[in-house]
Each structure stands twice: as C-alpha cells, then as structure tokens.
C-alpha cells in the first residue's frame, strides 16, 4: 500500500513538472501531443522512483 501511495504522489509531481516544462519552454510541445507525452514520461519515471522511495521509507521492515 505504501508503494502505491508513493507512486501516486511521485506520478502527480513528475507529470506536473513535465507538463509545465512542455507548456512554458519554447520547444514546440505546447499541444496535446506534448502534454500527453509529458504525462506518459512522468508516469514511467514515477515507477522506479516510487520503488526506491518506498524501500527507503520502509527500511528493514520488508
């Protein structure tokens, strides 16, 4: 359960940062494809981040 909660928090944070970057930087990504791609990349990055953070939070309990 802890990993899922950490995953949701990491996903929202990383996706939000990437969407903000896609919309503000002059890279030509300020369309639906850029936003959807940013969310997909943020979700993919959140998986390993959530595993690492959850393991660190649990310590030797697992």
N, C-alpha and C positions, 0 to 999 in steps of 0.2 A: 504494500500500500504506500509505503514511503517513497519508493521509486516512482510510482505513478504520480504522486503529488509533486515531487521534484521535477518530473518530466513535464507536467503541465506548466509549472512556473518557468522552467527553462525555455519551453517552446514559445510561450507568450512573449517572454522577454527577447529572445533571439529573433523571432519573427518580427516583432515590433521594431527592433533596431534596424533590421534589414529592409523592411518596408519604408521606414523613414529615410534611410540612405537612398533607396531606389527612387523615392519621390523628390528628394532635395538635391542630389548630386546631378550635374549635367551629363549624364551618361546615356540619355535616350531611353531610360527604363520607366518613364512615368506614364505607363499604360497598364492595361490589365495583365498582359503577359509578364511584365516586370514585377508587378505586385504578387501575382500567383507564384512566380518563380522564387521570389524572396521568401514567401511563406513556406514553400516546399523546402528550400535550403535551410531555413530556420528550424523547421521540424526535423529534418535529417540531422542537423547538428545537435539538436536537443537530446537525441537518444544516447550518444556516448557521454555527453555532459551529465545527464541525469544519473547514469550508472556510476560514474566516478564520484559525483557529489553524494549520492545515497550511500555508497560504500564508505566514504569518509565520515559521513554523519553517523552511521551505524557502528563504526569501529570494529571491534572484535565480537560483536553480538551475532553476526551471521554464521 
